[in-house]
Amino acid sequence: MTATEQVEKIFREEHGRALAALISQFGDFDLAEDALQDALVNALERWEVDGIPKNPGAWLTTVARRRAIDRIRRATTLERRLVTLDPPVSQEEPEMDDAQIPDDRLKLMFTCCHPSLAPEAQVALTLHTLGSLTTPEIARAFLVSEPTMAQRRARARAKIRNAGIPYRIPPIDLLPERLDVLLAVIYLIFNEGYSATSGDEPIRKELCAEAIRLGRVLVAFMPGNAETRGLLALMLLHDSRREARIDEAGQLILLDEQDRSRWDKAKIHEGIGVLDEALALNDPGPYQVQAAISALHAEAPTAEATDWQQIAALYKTLAKMTPSLVVEVNRAVAIAMSQGPADGLARLLQIEGLEDYYPYHAARADLLRRTNQLEAAAEAYERALALCGNSAERAYLQRRLAEMLNQ
């Protein structure tokens, strides 16, 4: 890994905490992001010569803080802005260590999820600030264009600034209205790590770890909420399979072909325990249902022993809780596994509105192949390939397509 690649990797890992600390101090998203970008440029120049510092996150935060002060000093509102800094920071300020940097990410998440912001803007802004996802990555996650997503982020930041939305954890009585979006954000961050929408890295471990960490923070903060536990259980159970999803050549391995001895037993045990705690609170929700589906996979000793009938029933319950075309795709696959590929395909073909959703076409291709409709299957694989941006998943689809064409 080159020095530049190391810097970029560290920047992704440390971005959320550093940005939250800067926004907490300066109360300005634009200033914080610009200063952090300045620090990144400085890191690219310095670390290649001096080496990576002992605490790179603290180094980035310290340098970004200095750059923000420089920007304020150059502004025409110098005196009015400087009086808010207590104490002022000199250019000779020593580098902070990790213990000196407050972890303000939870405050930032609730600020980004303020109810006065449009839901799609809440998710987009939090994914960028906390998950360090780029605009193209977020746009692909939402199936919208990059300019549309950039506009959503810009409008959200302007609304926070102009409306004076407070940077704080809201009172307990206001938490429910923001929690649903907050949970969705954490899960989207996890999903982007678990199955990256683009690039050569099929799995971005740091995003999975960050989402799970934020999930733990929420569970600790809201111990009586069942869905926070449900989401944490779901992420742990999914993450337990991470190391078995990619082979040594970097190729994707589907669930039914994975070496289950490589699954993380500790995470499975923890995930099922957290799910049991959630169910004991007797307040069912969609994340708990999804975690229950994942638990059935985790507990099955072999792919053939999986209780697909129960999984199909749980997807039916999930579809009632949160009607979604994506849920319907997963339900169709479960029906195919429990009742046969013809029944699953019939269900899948009833779904409309997913022409740009590549997993739909990948599932359709697989079920067409399994029902011996090879020409149609090849066309579906080609459509899925045209929409897929992840290199490992593209390689899998290409292998399947080659198999079809060689038959």
PyMOL commands that set and color helices and strands:
alter all, ss='L'
color gray80, all
select helices_A, chain A and resi 3-26+29-50+56-74+78-82+98-100+105-112+119-129+135-142+146-163+172-174+176-194+205-221+226-239+242-244+255-257+260-262+265-280+286-299+308-321+325-339+341-349+358-370+374-387+391-405
alter helices_A, ss='H'
color red, helices_A
deselect
rebuild
show_as cartoon
